[in-house]
């Protein structure tokens, strides 16, 4: 990928999701990681290791948290749910945000926006089923609108097909979840291909884990629900 996210934006992506003076252990540990990452990026030093999550640590956190990883930079963020609503389209819209005001929007677990990142996704139309479990409909067209380098925007349209890869026992921080893995293969008709993967929790219908394309600048992101 030719483009990279601005360094300051990447450091902001590492912000923990604590709000208020009473930080939980997870936010304190991630906060230390942020300082180490900034020092390493601008002042040298060895690359810090990401915080080690344990089930006991996660049990101390009250609010729902999603972990997001930008694959190309191997940088992660912990997000809290800020808003959930429905509109006239199928699927539930959720907005998840970090303490540094970096946000990701999802429709039924499918990425539809990013805010606070260079080359971010302004909006997207995705084929949500909207019936029961989250995740993509059987197939259809996706349309993305991205920010350009010149403060303009450009659109990417993809035709997608969904595959059901069957049941998978997914482990998330010392706990196994029964899931169904769904995969989308999307093409722009010019040789370009995008592959999105979703692990849908069979007991609750939420997307427990995903790997999704966030655009030509950001690349792929991975998400997993670490606190319900």
Secondary structure as UniProt FT lines:
FT   HELIX           7..12
FT   TURN            13..14
FT   HELIX           25..43
FT   HELIX           55..59
FT   STRAND          65..70
FT   TURN            71..74
FT   STRAND          75..86
FT   STRAND          92..97
FT   TURN            99..100
FT   STRAND          103..107
FT   TURN            108..109
FT   STRAND          110..115
FT   TURN            118..119
FT   STRAND          121..125
FT   STRAND          139..147
FT   TURN            149..150
FT   STRAND          153..171
FT   STRAND          176..187
FT   STRAND          193..201
FT   TURN            202..204
FT   STRAND          207..213
FT   TURN            216..218
FT   STRAND          220..227
//
